[in-house]
Amino acid sequence: MKLDTTHMRYLTPEDFKVLIAMESGSRNHFVIPTKVIHQIGGLRSERNTRRAISELAKVKLVARERNAKYDGYKLTYHGYDYLALKSFSKRNTVFSLGSQIGIGKESDIFVVADPQGKNNVLKVHRLGRISFRTVKNNRDYLKEGKSLSWMFLSRLAAQKEFAFMKALYENGFSVPKPIDQSRHCIIMSLVDGFPMRQLVEHQNPERLYNTLMNFIVRLACQGLIHCDFNEFNIMIQEHFDTPEEEVVIIDFPQCISLSHVDAQRYFERDVNSIRSFFEKKLGYVSEDYPRWERDIKRQGKLDLEMGASGFNKKEIRELEKALEESRENIGGEEDLKIGDHDSEDEDAEENEESEEEEEEEELEEEESEEEEEEDDYDTKVQAAIRKYGIENLKQDKLGNYILDDLEL
């Protein structure tokens, strides 16, 4: 999914108030009624709210839900992106957006720069790209009340990954430095290296193999299983002082506790993934590899610390549902290449294109009707002032003149 910030500089404070109102309203509504958006947003008049919605819809930050039983809109992933980037900008963690450097199974990766010009990485979680493939239509699934929205689950995944990364970084694990997190997005340090999948030879494969196996064991002894420990989530650095610094491990939202019912199975899969890569890609085979019963003895409680990090039970259950199929699909499935599109993304884009002209026509009609209503209101106000005097006119809480009870 593209991250186009072209329109961000043209958004007004009122536009962002509407986006924030829709984010808040989406917790209780799949399609947020226009009146609810106005009530939460607190704009001066409902006309201003509708005008802001119209402008946001034109640049696809919000979208009207067709066949809804009431007049309402939903926040799009693009609108959610803008809210996260706005927060990063306010906190001075992102100044500019660079190129896209990767597309994961359920995330997009970009280079960003802070105000000092230092490059970092922006990871945008996009749950729903792979998870719940058996669900025919995300919209129907959500309407049945069986799940939180994909955007909300993406926010939970980002919060979880940021918490894991922070805990691991502070405990001396070789992971990117966590910098900031907002909604479904994470800012982390840029690793000066390349994915291990690009490795075709290594001067000391035994050393690299042992470093990776030691990481798996150490992580498990601290209470966590990575669940996606493969060549796509291991970065190789060319310049390092110790063997441990040669690798940097990324991608943590699918991590599970050592107490998880399937912890041993995922641990063994992580181990076998590394063994398979070294045999097929580097021709290195070792009979010395970690064993669950022999090597895994709990020494830390990082999993328990993460379990008490602020997630409620419902959120944890919903996120686990979303991540479970992703975990099961791991193994031999390469990340998407730049320019590739997931089938769900393609369907969404086709639907957007086919409906775009019709939606724009409807928005233009609405704007025309609103302008006519506004002109009619102004005419009535002028007539009321002439007849009753401005000092005798009453106003509502928003400063609009009350004309319904007057004879004009």
VEXSEDO-437586 format. One record per residue (C-alpha): residue number from 1; residue in three letters; x, y, z. Coordinates in nm, 3 decimals. Layout:
[NUM 'ALA' [X Y Z]]
...
This chain:
[1 'MET' [0.000 0.000 0.000]]
[2 'LYS' [0.137 0.339 -0.100]]
[3 'LEU' [0.217 0.606 0.156]]
[4 'ASP' [0.147 0.930 -0.029]]
[5 'THR' [0.202 1.240 0.186]]
[6 'THR' [0.140 1.487 -0.097]]
[7 'HIS' [-0.177 1.627 0.055]]
[8 'MET' [-0.059 1.642 0.415]]
[9 'ARG' [0.075 1.997 0.395]]
[10 'TYR' [-0.262 2.123 0.271]]
[11 'LEU' [-0.472 1.979 0.554]]
[12 'THR' [-0.617 2.233 0.796]]
[13 'PRO' [-0.648 2.197 1.174]]
[14 'GLU' [-1.019 2.132 1.117]]
[15 'ASP' [-0.934 1.847 0.879]]
[16 'PHE' [-0.721 1.681 1.147]]
[17 'LYS' [-0.996 1.735 1.405]]
[18 'VAL' [-1.229 1.540 1.179]]
[19 'LEU' [-0.973 1.261 1.129]]
[20 'ILE' [-0.920 1.233 1.505]]
[21 'ALA' [-1.297 1.234 1.559]]
[22 'MET' [-1.335 0.949 1.309]]
[23 'GLU' [-1.056 0.755 1.477]]
[24 'SER' [-1.238 0.792 1.808]]
[25 'GLY' [-1.576 0.709 1.658]]
[26 'SER' [-1.446 0.398 1.483]]
[27 'ARG' [-1.408 0.224 1.820]]
[28 'ASN' [-1.785 0.190 1.840]]
[29 'HIS' [-1.892 0.225 1.476]]
[30 'PHE' [-1.772 0.050 1.161]]
[31 'VAL' [-1.932 0.336 0.968]]
[32 'ILE' [-1.924 0.657 1.172]]
[33 'PRO' [-2.241 0.868 1.139]]
[34 'THR' [-2.175 1.220 1.019]]
[35 'LYS' [-2.351 1.362 1.326]]
[36 'VAL' [-2.121 1.162 1.555]]
[37 'ILE' [-1.817 1.293 1.367]]
[38 'HIS' [-1.943 1.647 1.420]]
[39 'GLN' [-2.016 1.593 1.789]]
[40 'ILE' [-1.671 1.448 1.861]]
[41 'GLY' [-1.482 1.685 1.633]]
[42 'GLY' [-1.629 1.997 1.789]]
[43 'LEU' [-1.617 2.209 1.473]]
[44 'ARG' [-1.810 2.536 1.479]]
[45 'SER' [-2.092 2.411 1.259]]
[46 'GLU' [-2.204 2.089 1.096]]
[47 'ARG' [-2.152 2.256 0.759]]
[48 'ASN' [-1.781 2.294 0.843]]
[49 'THR' [-1.766 1.929 0.943]]
[50 'ARG' [-1.928 1.818 0.618]]
[51 'ARG' [-1.698 2.041 0.418]]
[52 'ALA' [-1.391 1.891 0.589]]
[53 'ILE' [-1.521 1.538 0.529]]
[54 'SER' [-1.573 1.623 0.164]]
[55 'GLU' [-1.215 1.745 0.125]]
[56 'LEU' [-1.076 1.442 0.309]]
[57 'ALA' [-1.279 1.206 0.092]]
[58 'LYS' [-1.142 1.363 -0.225]]
[59 'VAL' [-0.788 1.262 -0.124]]
[60 'LYS' [-0.907 0.920 0.007]]
[61 'LEU' [-0.830 0.977 0.374]]
[62 'VAL' [-1.190 0.889 0.454]]
[63 'ALA' [-1.445 0.697 0.250]]
[64 'ARG' [-1.820 0.676 0.235]]
[65 'GLU' [-1.954 0.329 0.305]]
[66 'ARG' [-2.197 0.231 0.034]]
[67 'ASN' [-2.529 0.069 0.116]]
[68 'ALA' [-2.507 0.191 0.476]]
[69 'LYS' [-2.836 0.245 0.656]]
[70 'TYR' [-2.735 0.597 0.753]]
[71 'ASP' [-2.515 0.882 0.633]]
[72 'GLY' [-2.165 0.797 0.748]]
[73 'TYR' [-1.799 0.751 0.663]]
[74 'LYS' [-1.507 0.535 0.767]]
[75 'LEU' [-1.143 0.620 0.822]]
[76 'THR' [-0.913 0.467 0.559]]
[77 'TYR' [-0.563 0.331 0.615]]
[78 'HIS' [-0.433 0.643 0.438]]
[79 'GLY' [-0.613 0.864 0.689]]
[80 'TYR' [-0.470 0.657 0.973]]
[81 'ASP' [-0.123 0.698 0.820]]
[82 'TYR' [-0.165 1.076 0.824]]
[83 'LEU' [-0.264 1.077 1.192]]
[84 'ALA' [0.044 0.874 1.286]]
[85 'LEU' [0.278 1.090 1.078]]
[86 'LYS' [0.126 1.405 1.229]]
[87 'SER' [0.204 1.272 1.579]]
[88 'PHE' [0.562 1.187 1.479]]
[89 'SER' [0.603 1.534 1.332]]
[90 'LYS' [0.479 1.701 1.652]]
[91 'ARG' [0.724 1.493 1.858]]
[92 'ASN' [1.013 1.573 1.618]]
[93 'THR' [1.083 1.208 1.541]]
[94 'VAL' [0.996 1.240 1.171]]
[95 'PHE' [1.075 1.539 0.953]]
[96 'SER' [1.063 1.386 0.605]]
[97 'LEU' [0.958 1.063 0.436]]
[98 'GLY' [1.202 0.885 0.206]]
[99 'SER' [1.173 0.583 -0.020]]
[100 'GLN' [1.004 0.253 0.048]]
[101 'ILE' [1.264 -0.016 0.119]]
[102 'GLY' [1.049 -0.319 0.189]]
[103 'ILE' [0.707 -0.479 0.189]]
[104 'GLY' [0.650 -0.745 0.452]]
[105 'LYS' [0.368 -0.993 0.478]]
[106 'GLU' [0.173 -0.751 0.693]]
[107 'SER' [0.375 -0.429 0.695]]
[108 'ASP' [0.535 -0.162 0.478]]
[109 'ILE' [0.886 -0.029 0.545]]
[110 'PHE' [1.014 0.322 0.465]]
[111 'VAL' [1.320 0.536 0.530]]
[112 'VAL' [1.247 0.856 0.722]]
[113 'ALA' [1.465 1.140 0.848]]
[114 'ASP' [1.446 1.326 1.178]]
[115 'PRO' [1.489 1.707 1.203]]
[116 'GLN' [1.867 1.661 1.237]]
[117 'GLY' [1.881 1.469 0.909]]
[118 'LYS' [1.947 1.127 1.062]]
[119 'ASN' [1.788 0.839 0.872]]
[120 'ASN' [1.566 0.593 1.057]]
[121 'VAL' [1.310 0.330 0.964]]
[122 'LEU' [0.932 0.368 0.961]]
[123 'LYS' [0.741 0.041 0.988]]
[124 'VAL' [0.370 0.061 0.908]]
[125 'HIS' [0.167 -0.239 1.025]]
[126 'ARG' [-0.105 -0.352 0.781]]
[127 'LEU' [-0.283 -0.643 0.945]]
[128 'GLY' [-0.541 -0.799 0.717]]
[129 'ARG' [-0.302 -0.843 0.427]]
[130 'ILE' [-0.233 -1.206 0.522]]
[131 'SER' [-0.427 -1.279 0.841]]
[132 'PHE' [-0.769 -1.441 0.821]]
[133 'ARG' [-0.736 -1.547 0.456]]
[134 'THR' [-1.034 -1.775 0.508]]
[135 'VAL' [-1.256 -1.477 0.576]]
[136 'LYS' [-1.425 -1.398 0.248]]
[137 'ASN' [-1.479 -1.032 0.316]]
[138 'ASN' [-1.324 -0.824 0.593]]
[139 'ARG' [-1.623 -0.591 0.593]]
[140 'ASP' [-1.871 -0.873 0.655]]
[141 'TYR' [-1.647 -1.020 0.921]]
[142 'LEU' [-1.636 -0.693 1.110]]
[143 'LYS' [-2.007 -0.627 1.075]]
[144 'GLU' [-2.078 -0.957 1.247]]
[145 'GLY' [-1.896 -0.819 1.549]]
[146 'LYS' [-1.639 -1.098 1.551]]
[147 'SER' [-1.335 -0.879 1.548]]
[148 'LEU' [-1.194 -0.538 1.612]]
[149 'SER' [-1.109 -0.342 1.298]]
[150 'TRP' [-0.790 -0.424 1.108]]
[151 'MET' [-0.658 -0.075 1.179]]
[152 'PHE' [-0.714 -0.116 1.551]]
[153 'LEU' [-0.547 -0.459 1.544]]
[154 'SER' [-0.257 -0.306 1.350]]
[155 'ARG' [-0.221 -0.049 1.628]]
[156 'LEU' [-0.210 -0.327 1.887]]
[157 'ALA' [0.053 -0.512 1.681]]
[158 'ALA' [0.266 -0.196 1.663]]
[159 'GLN' [0.231 -0.136 2.037]]
[160 'LYS' [0.325 -0.497 2.108]]
[161 'GLU' [0.626 -0.495 1.876]]
[162 'PHE' [0.751 -0.164 2.015]]
[163 'ALA' [0.719 -0.295 2.371]]
[164 'PHE' [0.907 -0.615 2.283]]
[165 'MET' [1.178 -0.426 2.096]]
[166 'LYS' [1.224 -0.181 2.383]]
[167 'ALA' [1.253 -0.462 2.640]]
[168 'LEU' [1.499 -0.659 2.425]]
[169 'TYR' [1.709 -0.352 2.346]]
[170 'GLU' [1.731 -0.258 2.713]]
[171 'ASN' [1.833 -0.616 2.798]]
[172 'GLY' [2.124 -0.618 2.555]]
[173 'PHE' [1.974 -0.811 2.263]]
[174 'SER' [2.090 -0.718 1.914]]
[175 'VAL' [1.776 -0.547 1.783]]
[176 'PRO' [1.710 -0.203 1.628]]
[177 'LYS' [1.686 0.086 1.870]]
[178 'PRO' [1.316 0.168 1.928]]
[179 'ILE' [1.258 0.542 1.885]]
[180 'ASP' [0.885 0.616 1.874]]
[181 'GLN' [0.544 0.458 1.818]]
[182 'SER' [0.211 0.607 1.716]]
[183 'ARG' [-0.100 0.412 1.627]]
[184 'HIS' [0.000 0.140 1.375]]
[185 'CYS' [0.348 0.282 1.308]]
[186 'ILE' [0.692 0.237 1.464]]
[187 'ILE' [1.010 0.442 1.425]]
[188 'MET' [1.333 0.248 1.482]]
[189 'SER' [1.701 0.290 1.401]]
[190 'LEU' [1.819 0.208 1.049]]
[191 'VAL' [2.040 -0.101 1.042]]
[192 'ASP' [2.358 -0.060 0.838]]
[193 'GLY' [2.341 -0.400 0.675]]
[194 'PHE' [2.144 -0.633 0.447]]
[195 'PRO' [1.892 -0.917 0.495]]
[196 'MET' [2.050 -1.257 0.544]]
[197 'ARG' [1.844 -1.391 0.253]]
[198 'GLN' [2.088 -1.207 0.022]]
[199 'LEU' [2.384 -1.396 0.166]]
[200 'VAL' [2.545 -1.632 -0.088]]
[201 'GLU' [2.866 -1.707 0.102]]
[202 'HIS' [3.028 -1.636 0.438]]
[203 'GLN' [3.389 -1.653 0.548]]
[204 'ASN' [3.295 -1.812 0.879]]
[205 'PRO' [2.951 -1.981 0.857]]
[206 'GLU' [3.008 -2.175 1.180]]
[207 'ARG' [3.049 -1.854 1.378]]
[208 'LEU' [2.737 -1.698 1.225]]
[209 'TYR' [2.540 -2.019 1.282]]
[210 'ASN' [2.640 -2.030 1.649]]
[211 'THR' [2.556 -1.661 1.696]]
[212 'LEU' [2.203 -1.716 1.566]]
[213 'MET' [2.142 -2.033 1.765]]
[214 'ASN' [2.268 -1.861 2.079]]
[215 'PHE' [2.021 -1.577 2.016]]
[216 'ILE' [1.729 -1.822 1.991]]
[217 'VAL' [1.829 -1.997 2.314]]
[218 'ARG' [1.897 -1.677 2.505]]
[219 'LEU' [1.564 -1.529 2.394]]
[220 'ALA' [1.376 -1.842 2.502]]
[221 'CYS' [1.551 -1.848 2.840]]
[222 'GLN' [1.429 -1.492 2.892]]
[223 'GLY' [1.074 -1.610 2.826]]
[224 'LEU' [1.012 -1.538 2.455]]
[225 'ILE' [0.992 -1.732 2.129]]
[226 'HIS' [1.039 -1.525 1.811]]
[227 'CYS' [0.813 -1.745 1.587]]
[228 'ASP' [0.947 -1.594 1.263]]
[229 'PHE' [1.322 -1.644 1.299]]
[230 'ASN' [1.439 -1.680 0.939]]
[231 'GLU' [1.661 -1.521 0.677]]
[232 'PHE' [1.405 -1.247 0.606]]
[233 'ASN' [1.414 -1.112 0.963]]
[234 'ILE' [1.789 -1.129 1.023]]
[235 'MET' [2.007 -0.837 0.917]]
[236 'ILE' [2.380 -0.889 0.855]]
[237 'GLN' [2.617 -0.603 0.938]]
[238 'GLU' [2.953 -0.584 0.761]]
[239 'HIS' [3.120 -0.379 1.034]]
[240 'PHE' [3.110 -0.520 1.388]]
[241 'ASP' [3.332 -0.567 1.691]]
[242 'THR' [3.189 -0.889 1.836]]
[243 'PRO' [3.014 -1.191 1.675]]
[244 'GLU' [2.689 -1.090 1.848]]
[245 'GLU' [2.698 -0.752 1.673]]
[246 'GLU' [2.718 -0.910 1.327]]
[247 'VAL' [2.345 -0.979 1.327]]
[248 'VAL' [2.045 -0.760 1.412]]
[249 'ILE' [1.710 -0.933 1.456]]
[250 'ILE' [1.389 -0.762 1.343]]
[251 'ASP' [1.012 -0.821 1.336]]
[252 'PHE' [0.864 -0.907 1.676]]
[253 'PRO' [0.483 -0.867 1.674]]
[254 'GLN' [0.426 -1.244 1.651]]
[255 'CYS' [0.647 -1.328 1.954]]
[256 'ILE' [0.490 -1.561 2.210]]
[257 'SER' [0.554 -1.651 2.572]]
[258 'LEU' [0.762 -1.946 2.680]]
[259 'SER' [0.444 -2.062 2.855]]
[260 'HIS' [0.243 -2.069 2.530]]
[261 'VAL' [0.093 -2.410 2.455]]
[262 'ASP' [0.282 -2.424 2.123]]
[263 'ALA' [0.606 -2.266 2.245]]
[264 'GLN' [0.816 -2.579 2.188]]
[265 'ARG' [0.683 -2.626 1.835]]
[266 'TYR' [0.758 -2.266 1.737]]
[267 'PHE' [1.100 -2.283 1.902]]
[268 'GLU' [1.191 -2.594 1.704]]
[269 'ARG' [1.062 -2.437 1.386]]
[270 'ASP' [1.285 -2.131 1.440]]
[271 'VAL' [1.583 -2.362 1.494]]
[272 'ASN' [1.504 -2.573 1.187]]
[273 'SER' [1.457 -2.261 0.975]]
[274 'ILE' [1.817 -2.156 1.044]]
[275 'ARG' [1.952 -2.508 0.992]]
[276 'SER' [1.770 -2.531 0.659]]
[277 'PHE' [1.901 -2.194 0.537]]
[278 'PHE' [2.262 -2.275 0.623]]
[279 'GLU' [2.243 -2.613 0.453]]
[280 'LYS' [2.073 -2.494 0.134]]
[281 'LYS' [2.236 -2.153 0.093]]
[282 'LEU' [2.580 -2.189 0.251]]
[283 'GLY' [2.634 -2.564 0.237]]
[284 'TYR' [2.694 -2.574 0.611]]
[285 'VAL' [2.552 -2.861 0.817]]
[286 'SER' [2.589 -2.901 1.191]]
[287 'GLU' [2.450 -3.170 1.417]]
[288 'ASP' [2.496 -2.935 1.709]]
[289 'TYR' [2.174 -2.741 1.751]]
[290 'PRO' [1.955 -2.633 2.045]]
[291 'ARG' [1.721 -2.885 2.206]]
[292 'TRP' [1.415 -2.777 2.398]]
[293 'GLU' [1.446 -3.014 2.692]]
[294 'ARG' [1.822 -2.979 2.724]]
[295 'ASP' [1.887 -2.608 2.660]]
[296 'ILE' [1.579 -2.411 2.758]]
[297 'LYS' [1.572 -2.317 3.124]]
[298 'ARG' [1.381 -2.004 3.222]]
[299 'GLN' [1.615 -1.734 3.348]]
[300 'GLY' [1.406 -1.421 3.290]]
[301 'LYS' [1.046 -1.300 3.274]]
[302 'LEU' [1.030 -1.075 2.968]]
[303 'ASP' [0.710 -1.249 2.859]]
[304 'LEU' [0.545 -1.176 3.193]]
[305 'GLU' [0.659 -0.814 3.178]]
[306 'MET' [0.507 -0.780 2.831]]
[307 'GLY' [0.187 -0.945 2.950]]
[308 'ALA' [0.147 -0.667 3.204]]
[309 'SER' [0.220 -0.388 2.957]]
[310 'GLY' [-0.131 -0.245 2.938]]
[311 'PHE' [-0.320 -0.476 2.698]]
[312 'ASN' [-0.658 -0.591 2.820]]
[313 'LYS' [-0.768 -0.952 2.774]]
[314 'LYS' [-1.005 -0.879 2.486]]
[315 'GLU' [-0.735 -0.693 2.293]]
[316 'ILE' [-0.488 -0.977 2.349]]
[317 'ARG' [-0.741 -1.237 2.228]]
[318 'GLU' [-0.827 -1.040 1.915]]
[319 'LEU' [-0.463 -0.973 1.831]]
[320 'GLU' [-0.375 -1.340 1.884]]
[321 'LYS' [-0.650 -1.439 1.640]]
[322 'ALA' [-0.505 -1.204 1.381]]
[323 'LEU' [-0.147 -1.320 1.431]]
[324 'GLU' [-0.209 -1.694 1.462]]
[325 'GLU' [-0.264 -1.757 1.092]]
[326 'SER' [0.030 -1.532 1.010]]
[327 'ARG' [0.248 -1.753 1.231]]
[328 'GLU' [0.120 -2.066 1.059]]
[329 'ASN' [0.187 -1.920 0.713]]
[330 'ILE' [0.549 -1.846 0.803]]
[331 'GLY' [0.808 -2.067 0.645]]
[332 'GLY' [0.924 -2.040 0.286]]
[333 'GLU' [0.696 -1.748 0.212]]
[334 'GLU' [0.906 -1.460 0.089]]
[335 'ASP' [0.828 -1.100 0.157]]
[336 'LEU' [0.659 -0.919 -0.125]]
[337 'LYS' [0.881 -0.725 -0.359]]
[338 'ILE' [0.857 -0.351 -0.408]]
[339 'GLY' [0.581 -0.287 -0.659]]
[340 'ASP' [0.402 -0.615 -0.589]]
[341 'HIS' [0.047 -0.605 -0.460]]
[342 'ASP' [-0.135 -0.842 -0.236]]
[343 'SER' [-0.462 -0.973 -0.377]]
[344 'GLU' [-0.663 -0.792 -0.110]]
[345 'ASP' [-0.485 -0.467 -0.195]]
[346 'GLU' [-0.560 -0.521 -0.564]]
[347 'ASP' [-0.929 -0.583 -0.498]]
[348 'ALA' [-0.948 -0.272 -0.281]]
[349 'GLU' [-0.775 -0.059 -0.543]]
[350 'GLU' [-1.003 -0.187 -0.820]]
[351 'ASN' [-1.312 -0.110 -0.612]]
[352 'GLU' [-1.180 0.237 -0.530]]
[353 'GLU' [-1.115 0.315 -0.896]]
[354 'SER' [-1.453 0.189 -1.013]]
[355 'GLU' [-1.636 0.396 -0.750]]
[356 'GLU' [-1.416 0.705 -0.754]]
[357 'GLU' [-1.602 0.899 -1.025]]
[358 'GLU' [-1.942 0.823 -0.877]]
[359 'GLU' [-1.829 0.926 -0.528]]
[360 'GLU' [-1.680 1.252 -0.656]]
[361 'GLU' [-2.008 1.334 -0.830]]
[362 'GLU' [-2.199 1.271 -0.506]]
[363 'LEU' [-1.958 1.490 -0.311]]
[364 'GLU' [-1.996 1.772 -0.563]]
[365 'GLU' [-2.375 1.744 -0.536]]
[366 'GLU' [-2.353 1.757 -0.156]]
[367 'GLU' [-2.128 2.062 -0.168]]
[368 'SER' [-2.369 2.235 -0.403]]
[369 'GLU' [-2.663 2.159 -0.173]]
[370 'GLU' [-2.468 2.280 0.131]]
[371 'GLU' [-2.378 2.605 -0.046]]
[372 'GLU' [-2.744 2.659 -0.133]]
[373 'GLU' [-2.842 2.593 0.230]]
[374 'GLU' [-2.575 2.834 0.351]]
[375 'ASP' [-2.691 3.105 0.110]]
[376 'ASP' [-3.050 3.050 0.224]]
[377 'TYR' [-2.941 3.073 0.590]]
[378 'ASP' [-2.751 3.397 0.526]]
[379 'THR' [-3.054 3.545 0.350]]
[380 'LYS' [-3.277 3.457 0.646]]
[381 'VAL' [-3.029 3.606 0.895]]
[382 'GLN' [-3.022 3.934 0.704]]
[383 'ALA' [-3.402 3.941 0.694]]
[384 'ALA' [-3.423 3.870 1.069]]
[385 'ILE' [-3.177 4.149 1.150]]
[386 'ARG' [-3.378 4.397 0.945]]
[387 'LYS' [-3.706 4.293 1.105]]
[388 'TYR' [-3.611 4.229 1.471]]
[389 'GLY' [-3.270 4.395 1.517]]
[390 'ILE' [-2.951 4.201 1.582]]
[391 'GLU' [-2.970 4.264 1.959]]
[392 'ASN' [-3.298 4.068 1.975]]
[393 'LEU' [-3.171 3.755 1.798]]
[394 'LYS' [-3.074 3.447 2.001]]
[395 'GLN' [-2.775 3.222 1.929]]
[396 'ASP' [-2.708 2.855 1.997]]
[397 'LYS' [-2.393 2.722 2.167]]
[398 'LEU' [-2.205 2.724 1.836]]
[399 'GLY' [-2.286 3.087 1.763]]
[400 'ASN' [-2.552 3.022 1.499]]
[401 'TYR' [-2.863 3.242 1.501]]
[402 'ILE' [-3.186 3.061 1.601]]
[403 'LEU' [-3.438 3.141 1.328]]
[404 'ASP' [-3.690 2.856 1.353]]
[405 'ASP' [-3.932 3.043 1.584]]
[406 'LEU' [-3.920 3.371 1.391]]
[407 'GLU' [-4.169 3.488 1.131]]
[408 'LEU' [-3.976 3.609 0.827]]
